[in-house]
Amino acid sequence: MTEGRLLVIVEDDAVFARTLKRSFERRGYAVLTAASLEELQALLKEHRPGYAVVDLKLGGASGLSCVQALRATSATMPIVVLTGFASIATTVEAIKLGASYYLAKPSNTDDIEAAFERREGDPAVPLDGRQSSLKTVEWEHIHQALVETDFNISEAARRLGMHRRTLARKLEKRQLR
C-alpha cells in the first residue's frame, strides 16, 4: 500500500482501535492498526501510511516514541496524538517530536479528520486569560514528571516527593487512557 488514504492507528485498547478503524474505513480510508512501538515498526517496513493516530499512553509505554518513528518515515504525514490525560508537558513533547495535532479523549472521527486537515496554527484563537486551578497545575506537574521518567511511576513519585502508592491512587482517580 502507498500513502494516499492509508491510515495507521496506534492504540493498545483493542475495542477503541477497532471502533476507530471501522469509522475511518466507512470514510474511505485503508486502516492498519498497531498496539505498540514494535508492531508499528513492523508495519512501517512494508507500508507508508499517509495519516496516523497515536494514543499517548500505550500500556506502560509512551506513544511519543511512535510519533518519533512515524515522523522519521515522513516529514509531511499528519500525526494526531490522542490522550485521556492531556497536559502542557506532553503536548509540548508531542509537537516537538513531530505530532501535527494533539486531542484529548473523548474525540471522535470528525475531530481527528479535522485535525488531519489543519496545516497551520490559528493566531485568532481566543486567549481567555483564565488561570489554571490548583488541581490542573498539580496534574500537569505530575504528567511532566511521568513524561520525564518515561511513565515510571516509582521514579516519578520519587521526583515529586510523594509515596509511590499516593501517586498511584491519584492516577487511578483520573483513569489514564
N, C-alpha and C positions, 0 to 999 in steps of 0.2 A: 504494500500500500504506500501511496505517496501522500504528501501533505494535504492538499485540498481540505476536505471537511473531516479529516481524521482527528479524533479527539482521544486523549488518554486521560483516564480518571485514576488518581492515586488516592485510594481510600481504604482503610482497614475494616470499616464497618460494612460487611457484605450486603446487608439489606439496603443501606443507604446507597452504596455503589450501584447495586442492581437497579434501584429506583431511578437514580440519575442516568444510568446507561439507557434504560428504556425511554426515558423522557427525551434524551438527546437523539436517540435513534428515530423517534417519531418526527423529529425536526430535520431529519436528513443527514445526520452525522453518522459516520462509521466510528464505533467506540471500542476502545481497548481498555481493560482495567488492570490495575496492579495494586497490591496491598502493602508493598514495601519498596524500599530503595532497590533491593536486589531484583525484585520482579520487574521494576521499571527499567533497570539497566538491561535486563534480558530482552525486554520488548524493544528498547531503543536500538538494539543490534540489528533488528530486522525491519523496523518501521520508523518513519519520520512523521510524527503527528504534527498537525498544524495548530492544534489547540491543546491546552492542558488545564485540568482542575486538580489541585493538590490539597489534601487535608493537612493541616499544620501538625497535628499530633497523630502519629501512626504507631499505635501500641505504645511501647516505651521509647520510640524513636521520634526524631524531629522530621517533619516534612520539608524543612528548609534544605536538607541535603538533596531531596528530589528536585526542588526548584533549581538548585545549582546544576544538577545533572541535565535537566531539561534545557536550561539556558545555554549550556555548553554545546548542545546539539543544534540550536537555532537561536540566532540573535533577535529574530522578529516574532517568534511564537508568542501569542498571548497566553500568559500563565496566570490563572486565578487561584489564589490561596483561600481556602475555606477554614474557618475555625469557630469553635464553640466558646473560645476564651480569648477574644481579641484584646490586645494590649498595644500600647505605643511601641514598646521594645520589640515585640515580634513583628509588628507591621514594618518598622524601620528595617529590620534584618531581612525580611522577605523582599522588600523593594530593593535593598542593596544587592541581594543575591540574584535579582532578575525577575521577580514577580511583576506582572503588569497591574494587578489589582488584588485587593485583599477584602474579602467579605466575611462578615460574622454570620454564623448559623443562627437561626434557620434562614437559608437562602434558597430560592427556587431556580428553576431552569431559566426563567425570564431574567432574573438578576444576573446570573452567570453569563448568559448570552449578551446582555447589555454591557457587561464588563469586558467581554471579548472585543466589542466594537469601540470602546473608549481608548483612544490613542494618546490623548493629551490630558493634562490636568485642567481643572476649571478654576481660573482666578476669581470668578464671581461667586464662589461658594461662600455662604454667609459665615461670618466669624461672630458667633453669638456671645462670646465673652463669658460664657457660663463656666464657673470654676468647678474643678473636679471635687467630688466628695472624698472624704477620708477613706471610705471603702474602695473607691475607684483607685485612688493613689496607692493604697496598700496592695490591691490586686495587681496593678501594673508593676509595682516593685517586686512582688512575688514572681510574676512572669518574667521579668528581666533576669532574676536570679535563676529561674528554671532554664531560660534560653542560654545563659552563660555557662550552665553546668550540663548542657545537653539533656535536660529533663531528668537529671539525677536528683531525686527527692532528698536523699540524705545529705548530699553536698549542698544543695540549695538551702536546706534548713540550717545547716551549719553557717553558711554565709549570711543568712538572715538573722542569726542569733536566736533561733527557736528550736524546740524539740522536734524531731522528725515526725512524731505522731501528731503534734499540733498542726504542722504543715499539711500532713496527710488528711486530717479532718477538714481543714479549710478547703482543700482541693476537692474532697468528696462532696462538700456542700455545693460547690459550683459545677459538679459533674463535667469534667473536662472531656470534650469530644470535638 
